[in-house]
Amino acid sequence: MADLKYQPVVHDHQAFLARASRRKGFAKAYDALELEYQLAKQMLKARARAGLTQDVVAQRMGTTKSAISRLESAGKKHAPSIATIQRYAQAVGCDLQVKLVPQK
């Protein structure tokens, strides 16, 4: 793997949610983005596991660091294509799996 000293930014997600949940309409908006948040979380975990920076992932994908930052964020107006997520997965040493789960 690359000789990188990756240091993730410390983020207390529970504290963030506690503060944000006090805002009117936050819970409804947050719940509506659940799938995007799950995907973003998986992407960040995969990149951290690989010990890669956004710069390195961008180089591997042939794009920019800012594009990777947007890709890893949830709640944005633009949803990435499956092909883009597949390229990201390969760049961080993962396989992409997609499945449809029957509703209860």
Disulfide bonds with the S-S distance in Angstrom:
none
